[in-house]
Amino acid sequence: MPPENRVYQPAIRRRDTERISLAIMAAVSKVFAARLAGLVVLGPDGESIGRVRDVVITIRVGRQRPRVLGLVVELLTRGRIFIPMLRVTAIAPGSVTVTGNVSLRRFAQKPGEVLVLAQVLDTPVRIDDPELEELAGQDVLVVDLGIELTRTRDWVVSRVAVQRPRGRLSRRAAVHVVEWPHVQGLTQSQLALPGQGVAQLLAQFEGMRPADVANAMRDLPDKRRYELAIALDDERLADVVQELPTDSQTDLLMHLEVERAADVLEAMDPDDAADLLGELPDAEAESLLQLMDPVDSEPVRRLLQHSPDTAGGLMTPEPVILTPATTVAEALARARHPDLTPALASIAFVVRPPISTPTGRYLGCVHLQRLLREPPATLVGGILDTDLTRLDPEDSLTTVTRYFARYNLVCGPVVDDEEHLLGAVAVDDVLDHLLPTDWREEAEDDE
């Protein structure tokens, strides 16, 4: 193979996909799989269907080149579906065009199928290419797979891009492209071994919302899901876990080391951590609570005292809480905090000190719209809404739902008999309990 054909340009990040070089993508018969990630998928009339999220292959026995079965495509308003490669008619610089009828059934990986981006990348292999003697006998990592269209109209894996593992202080090693027959170790059994890297997989999720990452993680094989969870930092993993179905949350938590599980619980919102711990046996939940920092575990323990389908079990103990002497400017600054959901940012609760829940005497609330209409130096104590009905911690889910409907609110205060603010219920927490337990699982439609 001529030297110029052996040069590999590393796969770019998802956010840069639109700027792929025309020269690289001009030949629709050959392309590297990782460069397809994030490309817009267009229908025969040019309408946008979704984006490519992975490539599905099947690894055959011996040194036969793996066959490319199709693409995993994330729809704009649904989950992920499978589109056979036979439906792909064109690969352009920023898009993939498909034709024919496509099943909208949610993608489910079948035995023998392998996901290139999720499972193959970062796999250690060895090569026996005589033109790359410097790599002989060394473990190298797969960083991409080159696929091409054959004369029989089948797509196959023809080349493998590999790279030496990067040391902690070393520079990024050169990437080499090797013909498939010279690659050893890329087998189903090798892919099942633990300890595989996730650098390429993490790059695919960069910039994605936690809910979208959670949705993608559900489609990963168990092994890769656990390896990805271990690699994510505590804050990122906590955000993702909060978006998973309950059974997936508990499964993932139980596969972490117990100290790491406690760290992730500390990083979660207290109400979400309480919901998760409430699904565990009492002994396991208590063990994790004892490992958590007392500052983080205390509000979770208070929430666990309430039934999960009451206002006390639904509430978050960390709404926007102010004193009467807080200015409008300060209140708006609090409402702009990036960690606040729009529902929690819609209203601030005013109390006597202390302002940590359970607070001093609850005085009233100030709605965000009122704050926007007042001069910045105005004190919130002078613009209170004192007439808004409060929720009792023992109010049922039905009562809370009617409360939001009656007063057209998305957040409401939970106050006890002694006038202490205990927290606030947000509408998203109510919806979590009103919807079926598997609501995050998109419904599977017939073709």
Helices and strands as residue ranges (DSSP letters): G 3-6, G 14-19, H 22-25, E 30-32, G 33-36, E 40-42, E 48-58, E 67-75, E 80-84, G 85-87, E 88-92, E 95-98, E 113-115, I 116-120, E 124-127, G 130-135, E 140-149, E 155-163, E 175-179, G 180-182, E 183-184, H 188-191, H 199-205, H 210-218, H 222-231, H 234-241, H 246-254, H 258-267, H 270-278, H 282-291, H 294-304, H 311-314, E 321-322, H 328-335, H 342-345, E 347-351, E 362-367, H 368-373, G 380-382, H 397-407, E 411-415, E 421-426, H 427-434
